[in-house]
Amino acid sequence: MVASRDGLLVICEVKTRRGAAFGGGFDSVTARKQQKLRQLTEIYLRSSDASPRSIRFDVASVAVSAEGRVDVELFEDAF
């Protein structure tokens, strides 16, 4: 997801997990994934008219319980 407001470009990686066996969604955003998101952001900026004053990378960690309950935790400026 990409959003821009007041010169701030926000790139948000959304990760969903069912259960905690492999950690939360936030845990799956590894250094390799972070680098890929940075590269994709550079490509986006080169191919668009966007010229943000600053960029922030967020992670939305979505957990779905066995009962179907959904919990969302937002990590602003995650990396």
N, C-alpha and C positions, 0 to 999 in steps of 0.2 A: 504494500500500500504506500502511496506517495501523497503527501499533502504539503501545501505551502501557505504560510500566513505571515504577514509583516516581514517579508524577507527571509523567513526561516523555512527551509525545506526539511521536512520530516520524512525519513524512510523508516517504515515499520515492518519488521519481519514478524509474521504471525505463526506461532507453532502450537499445535494441538497434541495433547497426549491423553490417552485413555489409561488410567491407572498410573502408579508411580514406579513401576518396575525398572524403567530406564531413566528415571529422573524427570524433572519438569520440562516444559517446552523451552524455557530459557536455557537450560543446560545443554540443549542440542545445538545452540548457536555457537559453534566452535570457532577458533581462530581462522580456520579455512573458510568457513561460511561467512565470517565477517569480511575477510578479504574479497570474497566473491561479491558481496553486497557493495563494497566500496568500488570495485571495478564496474559493476552494473550501473552504479550511480554516475560514475564518470562518463560512461557511454550515454546514459540518459541526458546528462547535461550537455554533451557535445551535439546531440541530435535534437535538442529542443531549444526553445527560446528562453528557457528558465535561466535566471542569473541571481540565485539567492545570495544574500549576504552571509548566511551561515547554514550549516547542514547538521542535522541531529539524527542519530540512528537509535531507534526504539525497538524493543521486543515486546510483543504481546504474547503472554504465556497463557494458553487456554487448557484447562484441565476438565475432563469429562469423567464423572464418577460412574461406577457400575450401575447406579440408580438413575443415571442420566442427568444429574445435576452438573451445571456448567459454571466454572469459576474462571474469571479472567483477571490476570494481574499484568499491569502495564509497567514496564521498566523503561523510563525515559532516560535518554542519553546513556544507553546501555553499553556502548563502546565507541 
